[in-house]
Amino acid sequence: MKIDLKGRLTHKSERHSAGVSQQSGFPSPATHYREPSINLHQELIGNSDATFFIRVCGHSLSEFNIMDNDVLIVDRSVPPTSNLLAVVIRDGNFEIIRIPKEGMTESMIFWGAIIYTIHRAR
Amino acid sequence: MIALVDCNSFYASCEQVFRPDLIGRPVVVLSNNDGCIIAANKEAKALAHIPMYEPIFKIKQQLVDNDVTFFSSNYTLYAEMSQRVVNILHRFSPTVEVYSIDESFLDLGASRVQTYQACGQDLKQTIFRDTGLPVGVGIAPTRVLAKLANKMSKKLPEFDHVCVLQTEKDRLRALRWCSINDVWGIGKRHADRLRRIGVHTALDFTRLPLAWVRKEMTVVGERIWRELQGERATELIIDPRIKKGIGTAKSFGKKLKDIGLIEEACAYYVSEVAEVLRSQHSCASTLQISLTTNYHSNKDAQYSNSITITLKIPTDDTFVLISEATKALRAIFKPGYRYKKVGVNLLGIIPNDHLQGNLFEDFSMNSGSLSKTLDQLNVKYGKATVGSGTLGRRKKEWELIKEDRSPRYTTQWKELLTIKV
C-alpha cells in the first residue's frame, strides 16, 4: 500500500442542496438553488492535517511581501522545492527563507511551505 | 494484518513541534494544576533521578538544575494534534480504532506480503511530514502481537520505529524477546505469579496449556494467549460503547474554605460532564460528588468525603444536575477545612433511546432543550460562554494554575506561533 498525498486533497463537492422552503407564506423560488457560502478553508487549504497558521512579527521580510503582523498559511506536506517560500529551522530557531536554486542547505531543516500570506489591507 | 501506531512521548513531542529549540533536550509535561510530571520525553527519561509522579514542588529545583524544560499540560493542543494524526490514519485504512490520545490500531486488511514494511514506513513518514510528530509502528496479525511489535520497533534500534511480525520466525523471536511483565494485558500480579512458576517470557506463556490459562486467568488471559499464538481473539473497537462513567476531579488553584467558591467550581465541572453526556446522547441516573483537602500537607487538618445520589429520573439537563450536585455538596461540606479538590462523577449512564420514565414524575421530553441550546452557543462562541448563574464570575479564585502552559497554537488566533523577523 503506497499512499502519496503531497498535493491537494480532493473534497467531496458540497454544492447543490435541495431543501424544503423555510418561509411560511409563498415558498421561496430559490429553494432548489441553494449552495453553501464561500469557505476560505476550502479554497486556500489543500491538506488541512498538515496546515498550520503562523504569525510574523517584524518588518524585515517586505521583499517577500510579508509584512509585520501578517499570518502565514504553512503546509508541511508541500515538498521543499527551489524558489519556494518556506519556514525552516536553523540552530533551533524558526526562519523564513526563499529556498535557493541549489535546494536546502545542510544547516537547515525544512518545517513547512508558505502557501498563502494573509495580509490586512490598510 | 493489524498496525499499532503510537506517538513517541506524545505530549512532549507536541510541544517540540512549535519549539524546535527544544529538540534533543529534556522536556516534561506537568499534570493539571502542575501537581506532578505526567509525561517526559526520551531525554528527560534518561535523567534517571527525576522521579515521575512525585509532587512537583519537591523536584522543581532538580528540573531547573538539569536544564529540563517543563510545561503545564495543554490538552487543547494535544487533542487537536491527535485528531490530525487520526485523520491521516484514515487515509491508510477505513478501519481505525482510536485506542487513546496517542495510540490507534488500524486494520490493514490482507495486502500483499512485501508491502507491510513499506506501509509502516509510509505511515511513519507521512505522519512526521504532516504533523511533525514522530511515531512508532508495529504490524502483526493480532492486536496483542501488534502491540508487541510496536514495543520492539522502539526498543531495538535496528527497526528504526517500524517493526513487522509476519513470519513464524518473526513471531517466535518477538515472544522470546518479550518478558512476561511487558505483555499487553498481563498485570503485575499475574506477571509475578507466572514468574514464580517459571514463566519469564511471552514464549514461556504461550507454552502453558490453554486450559490452565483459562482457569487461572479467565477469558482475558485466554484471549492474550490466543492472540500471542497469532489467532485473532479481539476485534477492533471502532465505535466505542457509551462510557459507563463520566467524571472530572481537578485541584483548585489554591485551597478554598468558602463553600460559595467550591459550589461554583462544582457547578462548572457538572456543566462540563453534562456536555459530554449530551454529546453521546445519554442520561445519567446517579451523581457522585467528592470533596477532599490536601493530603500532601502535614500542616492542615484533613477531611474527605463523598456522596452518591440517585436521581429521581435519569437526566442530561445541566440545571437539574447542578441543583442536585449543590445539594449533595452541602451535605458533605464541613466548615473550617481548607479544601483542595472537588470531584464530579456521573454514573448509571443510559442511552436516551433506552430511557424509562418514572410513573410518578413529570417526564417531559422537552426538559433538556435549554441545555442543548447552551451547547450550541458554547460550540459557536467558545467554551463556557453561557451557562448556569451558579457558575458565577469568580473562576479566577478557584481555577487551575497553568502558569507554564504553552500557547494553543492550533485553535486560538491570539495564540498562534509567532516568528520574529
Interface residues (C-beta under 8 A of the other chain):
Chain A: M1 K2 I3 L5 N47 S48 D49 A50 F52 F53 I54 R55 V56 C57 G58 H59 S60 L61 I66 V71 R76 S77 V87 I89 G92 N93 F94 E95 I96 I109 W111
Chain B: P20 D21 L22 I23 R84 N87 I88 R91 F92 L108 S111 T115 A118 C119 D122 T126 R129 D130 T131 G132 Y409 T410 W413 L416 L417 T418 I419 K420 V421
